[in-house]
Structures are given as C-alpha cells and as structure tokens.
Amino acid sequence: MNDLLSPESLLLAALFLVSAILYGSVGHAGASAYLAAMALTGVAPEVMKPTALVLNILVATIVTVRFGRAGFVRPRSLLPFLAGSIPAAFLGGAVTLPGEVYRPLVGAVLLVAAARFGWTAARPRDEFAPRAPMPAAVTSGAGIGLLAGLTGTGGGIFLTPLLLAAGWAGTRFAAGTSAAFILANSISGLAGNYASVGSLPPALPLWLLAVAIGGVIGSELGSRRMPAPWVRRALAAVLLLAGLKLLLLP
C-alpha cells in the first residue's frame, strides 16, 4: 500500500492524471487505465478494484456533467441500459475474485479495451442520438454491468464499441451515454462490495486530485471535439502492454 508522497504514489498520480485526460476526452472515466497503471507498478489485486472504482466515480461524474451540458446525454435512451446493468454491477461487485482469477480477467478486459481504441482510432465522426431497441439495451446492459462489477471498471470500454458497431449512437452521443453508464455502474459495483473500501490506500486523496484535474481537462476537450487518432492508438498501446503483463507474468 503506497504512502501519500512515496515515489510510487507520485508516479501513479502522474499516470492517473494523463489517463483521466485521455479517457475523459472519449467519454470514459479511465478505470481500465487505472488498473493498467496499478498492474504495471505492482499494486495488490485487493487494492486495485476499489481504488479504480472510487477514481472512476469522481471522473465519471465530471465527464457526465460536461457531456450532458453539451447535449450528448439522453436519459431516456440511457435508462434501459441502466435497468440491466445496475443490479448486475452490484452482484459483480459483491464477488471478490482470488488473485489468480482476477489478474487474467482484468488482463483480458485491458486487451479488449486496447482493441477497442485501436479499432476506433480513425472512425468517422458521424453524429446521431441513441436509438437502441429496449430488449437489446437491457440485456447488453446486464452483461456489461456484471463484468464491470467483477473487474472494477465502469463498463464503458464495452458499451461504447457496442453502440458504435450496432449503429445505436453517433460518436459523441456514444461517449456521453457511456459516461453516465460508467458512473452508475461504478457506484453500484462499489456498493456491492462496500467492505473493500477498507483496502483503499493512503495515497487516494492525491490520486483523486490528479484524476479530477484530468477529468475536467479531458471532458472539455472531448465534449467540443473528438480526440485525434494518435491519442486512441497511444491508449491502445498502454492497455495492450498492461494486459499482456497481467496475463503472462506472475
């Protein structure tokens, strides 16, 4: 567990700041990047999940507000996804997976996130409001919510590509929808395993400050213009490295 101003804590604060900027610009809160950074610096699995969720809640709040003010969050379109995801995220959060299961599961999630950012790097910037069929929205929300609760992410790395690939939302509307989805799932996942809050590290206040600054900067950029392709490719490279580390190294 890191002390407030230890070199490891300061390094993670810098990594979290950059992650929040990059992820906030695409409507995400950064949980997969926070998990990646903690994996690369050797943070214990029991600390990773609650820490990522707490950071996620703060950044997702900021990003949701900024994208909402820009008109890219439609509550009526969001509700079917949340109807499935919130109870599933709560159940997933209540499950504490052993390290030998948690590490490869998170590693797989990071690889999916890497593929997602690489795949959408040069995607055209089409725009239209969300239009997902209700049964499909509820079902997909439940599946994503369960995985989000188990891994300590908000599920946006799965929802955004689904919205885009299925033609259910334009790029910025997908970002705004995912931001609100991430916020709800992160709260539900943490509530499902409230006891894990006791594992939060002493450096958390410093990290919260870092991601708050990053979330404000990133969401301002993202709500006005989508990020350049190189930003997504850089994110993909980092997530790929961390995912492979969790899957291949002890």
Backbone hydrogen bonds, N-H to C=O, Kabsch-Sander energy under -0.5 kcal/mol:
donor,donor_aa,acceptor,acceptor_aa,energy
6,S,3,D,-1.1
10,L,6,S,-2.5
11,L,7,P,-2.4
12,L,8,E,-2.4
13,A,9,S,-2.3
14,A,10,L,-2.0
15,L,11,L,-2.3
16,F,12,L,-3.1
17,L,13,A,-2.2
18,V,14,A,-2.1
19,S,15,L,-2.4
20,A,16,F,-2.7
21,I,17,L,-1.9
22,L,18,V,-2.5
23,Y,19,S,-3.1
24,G,20,A,-2.3
25,S,21,I,-1.4
26,V,23,Y,-1.5
27,G,24,G,-1.2
28,H,23,Y,-2.6
34,Y,30,G,-2.6
35,L,31,A,-2.9
36,A,32,S,-2.0
37,A,33,A,-2.8
38,M,34,Y,-2.4
39,A,35,L,-2.4
40,L,36,A,-2.4
41,T,37,A,-1.4
42,G,39,A,-1.0
43,V,38,M,-2.8
47,V,44,A,-1.5
48,M,44,A,-1.7
49,K,45,P,-1.4
51,T,47,V,-1.7
52,A,48,M,-2.7
53,L,49,K,-1.9
54,V,50,P,-2.3
55,L,51,T,-2.4
56,N,52,A,-2.3
57,I,53,L,-2.3
58,L,54,V,-1.6
59,V,55,L,-2.3
60,A,56,N,-3.1
61,T,57,I,-1.8
62,I,58,L,-1.8
63,V,59,V,-2.9
64,T,60,A,-2.7
65,V,61,T,-2.1
66,R,62,I,-2.2
67,F,63,V,-2.8
68,G,64,T,-2.5
69,R,65,V,-2.4
70,A,66,R,-1.3
71,G,68,G,-1.5
72,F,67,F,-2.6
74,R,72,F,-0.5
77,S,74,R,-0.8
78,L,74,R,-1.5
79,L,75,P,-2.1
81,F,78,L,-0.6
82,L,78,L,-1.9
83,A,79,L,-2.5
84,G,80,P,-1.1
85,S,81,F,-2.3
86,I,82,L,-2.3
88,A,84,G,-0.9
89,A,85,S,-3.2
90,F,86,I,-2.0
91,L,87,P,-2.1
92,G,88,A,-2.5
93,G,89,A,-2.6
94,A,90,F,-1.3
95,V,92,G,-1.1
96,T,94,A,-0.6
97,L,95,V,-0.8
101,V,98,P,-1.8
102,Y,98,P,-3.2
103,R,99,G,-2.4
105,L,101,V,-1.8
106,V,102,Y,-2.9
107,G,103,R,-2.6
108,A,104,P,-2.3
109,V,105,L,-2.0
110,L,106,V,-2.6
111,L,107,G,-1.9
112,V,108,A,-2.2
113,A,109,V,-2.4
114,A,110,L,-2.4
115,A,111,L,-2.4
116,R,112,V,-2.4
117,F,113,A,-2.3
118,G,114,A,-2.4
119,W,115,A,-2.8
120,T,116,R,-1.7
121,A,118,G,-0.9
123,R,120,T,-1.4
126,D,124,P,-1.2
131,R,168,W,-2.6
137,A,133,P,-2.3
138,V,134,M,-2.6
139,T,135,P,-2.3
140,S,136,A,-2.6
141,G,137,A,-2.1
142,A,138,V,-2.0
143,G,139,T,-2.0
144,I,140,S,-2.4
145,G,141,G,-2.6
146,L,142,A,-2.1
147,L,143,G,-1.7
148,A,144,I,-2.5
149,G,145,G,-2.4
150,L,146,L,-2.1
151,T,147,L,-1.9
152,G,148,A,-2.0
153,T,148,A,-1.6
158,F,155,G,-1.5
159,L,155,G,-2.2
160,T,156,G,-2.3
162,L,158,F,-1.4
163,L,159,L,-2.9
164,L,160,T,-2.2
165,A,161,P,-3.1
166,A,162,L,-2.5
167,G,164,L,-0.7
168,W,163,L,-2.4
169,A,163,L,-1.2
170,G,128,F,-2.8
171,T,126,D,-2.2
174,A,170,G,-2.8
175,A,171,T,-1.9
176,G,172,R,-2.6
177,T,173,F,-2.5
178,S,174,A,-2.3
179,A,175,A,-2.0
180,A,176,G,-1.7
181,F,177,T,-2.1
182,I,178,S,-2.9
183,L,179,A,-2.0
184,A,180,A,-2.1
185,N,181,F,-2.3
186,S,182,I,-2.6
187,I,183,L,-2.0
188,S,184,A,-2.3
189,G,185,N,-3.1
190,L,186,S,-2.2
191,A,187,I,-2.4
192,G,188,S,-1.9
193,N,189,G,-0.7
193,N,190,L,-0.8
194,Y,191,A,-1.0
196,S,193,N,-1.8
197,V,194,Y,-1.9
198,G,195,A,-1.6
199,S,196,S,-2.4
200,L,197,V,-1.8
203,A,2,N,-0.8
204,L,201,P,-1.6
206,L,203,A,-0.5
207,W,203,A,-1.9
208,L,204,L,-2.8
209,L,205,P,-2.0
210,A,206,L,-2.0
211,V,207,W,-2.5
212,A,208,L,-2.1
213,I,209,L,-2.1
214,G,210,A,-2.2
215,G,211,V,-3.0
216,V,212,A,-2.0
217,I,213,I,-2.1
218,G,214,G,-3.0
219,S,215,G,-2.4
220,E,216,V,-1.6
221,L,217,I,-1.9
222,G,218,G,-2.9
223,S,219,S,-2.4
224,R,220,E,-0.6
224,R,221,L,-0.6
225,R,221,L,-2.6
231,V,228,A,-1.3
232,R,228,A,-1.1
233,R,229,P,-2.1
234,A,230,W,-2.3
235,L,231,V,-2.2
236,A,232,R,-2.3
237,A,233,R,-2.0
238,V,234,A,-2.0
239,L,235,L,-2.5
240,L,236,A,-2.3
241,L,237,A,-2.1
242,A,238,V,-2.3
243,G,239,L,-2.7
244,L,240,L,-2.3
245,K,241,L,-1.9
246,L,242,A,-2.2
247,L,243,G,-1.9
248,L,244,L,-2.7
249,L,245,K,-2.0
